[in-house]
Amino acid sequence: MTKKILIILSILAPFITFYFIKIAFKLSNRKVPFITLSLASLILLILTLVYFRYDNNFSPDTKYSPPKMENGKIKPAENN
């Protein structure tokens, strides 16, 4: 879930920043090129994807066992 939020934020961050700057300072009618915002968004997206590519804590051979009941108690999930 955190990964999805970071990816969405990396795409939307340049547009949100521009929107708040435009409102806060009431800039003149200068237009900010959409291409510049798109490139900034693309760069942030690539950086986010590279971060998650190399920050993987689980190896491909990791086996997940979900939580289960044992003797009336919940045994937490395990990554083996």
N, CA and C of each residue as an Amber inpcrd file, in Angstrom:
protein
   240
   0.8240000  -1.1850000   0.0000000   0.0000000   0.0000000   0.0000000
   0.8720000   1.2540000   0.0000000   1.9570000   1.2220000   0.7820000
   2.8640000   2.3620000   0.8410000   3.4910000   2.6100000  -0.5250000
   3.8200000   1.5360000  -1.2270000   4.4100000   1.6830000  -2.5520000
   3.4590000   2.4000000  -3.4920000   2.1940000   2.0300000  -3.4590000
   1.2190000   2.6560000  -4.3480000   1.0550000   4.1340000  -4.0290000
   1.0420000   4.4710000  -2.7470000   0.8980000   5.8700000  -2.3420000
   2.1030000   6.6800000  -2.8100000   3.3170000   6.1500000  -2.6430000
   4.5100000   6.8710000  -3.0750000   4.5620000   7.0530000  -4.5830000
   4.1320000   6.0560000  -5.3260000   4.1160000   6.1750000  -6.7810000
   3.1160000   7.2350000  -7.2130000   1.9340000   7.2270000  -6.6190000
   0.9270000   8.2290000  -6.9660000   1.4160000   9.6320000  -6.5880000
   2.0200000   9.7660000  -5.4090000   2.5420000  11.0740000  -4.9960000
   3.6720000  11.5510000  -5.8940000   4.5170000  10.6270000  -6.3690000
   5.6020000  11.0440000  -7.2520000   5.0750000  11.5340000  -8.5910000
   3.9280000  11.0570000  -9.0040000   3.3230000  11.5210000 -10.2490000
   2.6340000  12.8670000 -10.0360000   1.9330000  13.0180000  -8.9280000
   1.1240000  14.2110000  -8.7030000   1.8730000  15.3760000  -8.0440000
   3.0190000  15.1280000  -7.4350000   3.7280000  16.1620000  -6.6810000
   4.0210000  17.4320000  -7.4820000   4.5300000  17.3480000  -8.7130000
   4.7970000  18.5980000  -9.4380000   3.5280000  19.4090000  -9.7060000
   2.4380000  18.7440000 -10.0100000   1.1950000  19.4480000 -10.3020000
   0.6010000  20.0870000  -9.0430000   0.6490000  19.3570000  -7.9400000
   0.1420000  19.8930000  -6.6800000   0.9810000  21.0860000  -6.2320000
   2.3030000  20.9730000  -6.3610000   3.1900000  22.0660000  -5.9910000
   2.8850000  23.3130000  -6.8220000   2.7500000  23.1380000  -8.1170000
   2.4420000  24.2650000  -8.9870000   1.1070000  24.8960000  -8.6040000
   0.1090000  24.0820000  -8.3070000  -1.2110000  24.5850000  -7.9410000
  -1.1370000  25.4490000  -6.6760000  -0.4400000  24.9640000  -5.6590000
  -0.3320000  25.7200000  -4.4190000   0.4780000  27.0060000  -4.6010000
   1.5340000  26.9590000  -5.3930000   2.3140000  28.1690000  -5.6470000
   1.4640000  29.1790000  -6.4000000   0.7260000  28.7120000  -7.3670000
  -0.1310000  29.6020000  -8.1680000  -1.1710000  30.2900000  -7.2830000
  -1.7810000  29.5530000  -6.3830000  -2.7970000  30.1260000  -5.4950000
  -2.1620000  31.0350000  -4.4430000  -1.0770000  30.5800000  -3.8220000
  -0.4780000  31.3250000  -2.7130000   0.0880000  32.6700000  -3.1500000
   0.7230000  32.7150000  -4.2720000   1.3950000  33.9400000  -4.6890000
   0.6780000  34.6960000  -5.7980000  -0.4170000  34.1650000  -6.2820000
  -1.1790000  34.8230000  -7.3500000  -0.2400000  35.3070000  -8.4570000
   0.4840000  34.3510000  -9.0150000   1.4660000  34.6750000 -10.0480000
   0.7910000  35.3070000 -11.2620000   1.5770000  35.9690000 -12.0440000
   1.0490000  36.5970000 -13.2510000   0.5170000  35.5170000 -14.1990000
   0.0460000  35.9200000 -15.3070000  -0.5710000  34.9790000 -16.2420000
   0.4440000  34.1920000 -17.0590000   1.6740000  34.1570000 -16.5760000
   2.6710000  33.3400000 -17.2700000   2.2440000  31.8930000 -17.2370000
   2.4000000  31.2190000 -18.3280000   2.0310000  29.8110000 -18.3790000
   3.2640000  28.9590000 -18.1040000   3.1040000  27.9540000 -17.2720000
   4.1590000  26.9830000 -17.0350000   3.8960000  25.8400000 -17.9870000
   4.8840000  25.4950000 -18.7840000   4.6440000  24.4540000 -19.7870000
   4.2610000  23.1210000 -19.1540000   3.2830000  22.5130000 -19.7400000
   2.8400000  21.1960000 -19.2840000   3.9480000  20.1730000 -19.4460000
   4.7920000  20.3510000 -20.4400000   5.8890000  19.4120000 -20.6880000
   6.8640000  19.4210000 -19.5100000   7.1410000  20.5890000 -18.9440000
   8.0510000  20.6730000 -17.8000000   7.4900000  19.9070000 -16.6030000
   6.2030000  20.0830000 -16.3350000   5.5810000  19.3480000 -15.2370000
   5.5700000  17.8430000 -15.5140000   5.3350000  17.4720000 -16.7400000
   5.3210000  16.0550000 -17.0970000   6.6990000  15.4310000 -16.9360000
   7.7330000  16.1520000 -17.3410000   9.0920000  15.6320000 -17.1810000
   9.4710000  15.5090000 -15.7080000   9.0970000  16.4860000 -14.9070000
   9.3780000  16.4070000 -13.4670000   8.6540000  15.2150000 -12.8480000
   7.4210000  15.0000000 -13.2630000   6.6550000  13.8650000 -12.7650000
   7.2910000  12.5470000 -13.1910000   7.7260000  12.4780000 -14.4270000
   8.3600000  11.2630000 -14.9360000   9.6610000  10.9620000 -14.1950000
  10.4440000  11.9960000 -13.9170000  11.7000000  11.8060000 -13.1810000
  11.4200000  11.3030000 -11.7650000  10.4280000  11.8950000 -11.0830000
  10.0780000  11.4220000  -9.7410000   9.5660000   9.9880000  -9.7650000
   8.7950000   9.6420000 -10.7770000   8.2890000   8.2710000 -10.9020000
   9.4370000   7.2930000 -11.0900000  10.3760000   7.6260000 -11.9530000
  11.5180000   6.7410000 -12.1900000  12.3500000   6.5820000 -10.9210000
  12.5850000   7.6850000 -10.2020000  13.3380000   7.5920000  -8.9490000
  12.6200000   6.7190000  -7.9250000  11.3010000   6.8290000  -7.8560000
  10.5240000   6.0040000  -6.9230000  10.6120000   4.5370000  -7.2980000
  10.4790000   4.2270000  -8.5810000  10.5620000   2.8300000  -9.0190000
  11.9520000   2.2490000  -8.7990000  12.9930000   3.0370000  -9.0270000
  14.3630000   2.5670000  -8.7780000  14.5620000   2.3090000  -7.2880000
  14.0380000   3.1950000  -6.4520000  14.1430000   3.0060000  -5.0070000
  13.5060000   1.6770000  -4.5850000  12.3010000   1.4130000  -5.0630000
  11.6340000   0.1650000  -4.6820000  12.2910000  -1.0550000  -5.3030000
  12.9610000  -0.8870000  -6.4270000  13.6420000  -2.0150000  -7.0500000
  14.7950000  -2.4920000  -6.1760000  15.5320000  -1.5590000  -5.5930000
  16.7060000  -1.9180000  -4.8060000  16.4350000  -1.9770000  -3.3050000
  15.2440000  -1.6610000  -2.8660000  14.8900000  -1.7030000  -1.4540000
  13.9810000  -2.8870000  -1.1540000  14.1370000  -3.9460000  -1.8760000
  13.3050000  -5.1210000  -1.6810000  13.8760000  -5.9510000  -0.5370000
  13.1020000  -6.1310000   0.5280000  13.5810000  -6.8590000   1.6960000
  13.3850000  -8.3640000   1.5900000  12.6330000  -8.8060000   0.6220000
  12.3440000 -10.2280000   0.4920000  13.0110000 -10.7850000  -0.7550000
  13.5960000 -11.9710000  -0.6080000  14.1580000 -12.6280000  -1.7830000
  13.0250000 -13.3330000  -2.5300000  13.2350000 -13.6570000  -3.7780000
  12.1830000 -14.3420000  -4.5380000  11.8170000 -15.7130000  -3.9630000
  12.7170000 -16.3030000  -3.1800000  12.4640000 -17.6250000  -2.6100000
  11.7300000 -17.5710000  -1.2820000  11.3640000 -16.3800000  -0.8130000
  10.6740000 -16.2290000   0.4600000   9.2860000 -16.8580000   0.3840000
   8.9610000 -17.6390000   1.4050000   7.6350000 -18.2610000   1.4670000
   6.8490000 -17.6070000   2.5950000   5.6450000 -17.2130000   2.2850000
   4.7840000 -16.5220000   3.2430000   3.7730000 -17.5020000   3.8040000
   3.6490000 -17.5340000   5.1190000   2.5880000 -18.3200000   5.7430000
   1.6950000 -17.3580000   6.5100000   0.4170000 -17.3260000   6.1950000
  -0.5010000 -16.3650000   6.8130000  -0.7190000 -16.6660000   8.2970000
  -1.3030000 -15.7220000   9.0310000  -1.6060000 -15.9730000  10.4390000
  -2.5710000 -17.1490000  10.5790000  -2.4160000 -17.9120000  11.6610000
  -3.3110000 -19.0540000  11.8720000  -3.5770000 -19.2540000  13.3580000
  -4.6180000 -19.9960000  13.6280000  -4.9970000 -20.3010000  15.0090000
  -4.3010000 -21.5890000  15.4470000  -3.6220000 -21.5310000  16.5930000
  -3.0120000 -22.7190000  17.1840000  -3.3280000 -22.7170000  18.6730000
  -4.0010000 -23.7230000  19.1190000  -4.3860000 -23.8550000  20.5310000
  -5.1710000 -22.6480000  21.0380000  -6.0320000 -22.1180000  20.2110000
  -6.8750000 -21.0020000  20.6140000  -6.1760000 -19.6590000  20.6020000
  -4.9500000 -19.5870000  20.1230000  -4.2070000 -18.3350000  20.0380000
  -3.8170000 -18.0820000  18.5850000  -3.7330000 -16.8050000  18.2510000
  -3.3660000 -16.4540000  16.8780000  -1.8470000 -16.4290000  16.7560000
  -1.3530000 -17.2340000  15.8200000   0.0720000 -17.2630000  15.5250000
   0.3040000 -16.2670000  14.3730000   1.2190000 -15.2900000  14.5440000
   1.3920000 -14.2620000  13.5220000   1.9460000 -14.8300000  12.2100000
   1.8370000 -14.0470000  11.1580000   2.3450000 -14.4240000   9.8480000
   3.8650000 -14.5590000   9.9030000   4.3900000 -15.3940000   9.0150000
   5.8340000 -15.6160000   8.9700000   6.3150000 -15.5500000   7.5350000
   7.5230000 -15.0380000   7.3730000   8.2160000 -15.0630000   6.0900000
   9.4200000 -15.9680000   6.2490000   9.3900000 -17.1050000   5.5740000
  10.4980000 -18.0770000   5.6980000  11.3500000 -18.0460000   4.4640000
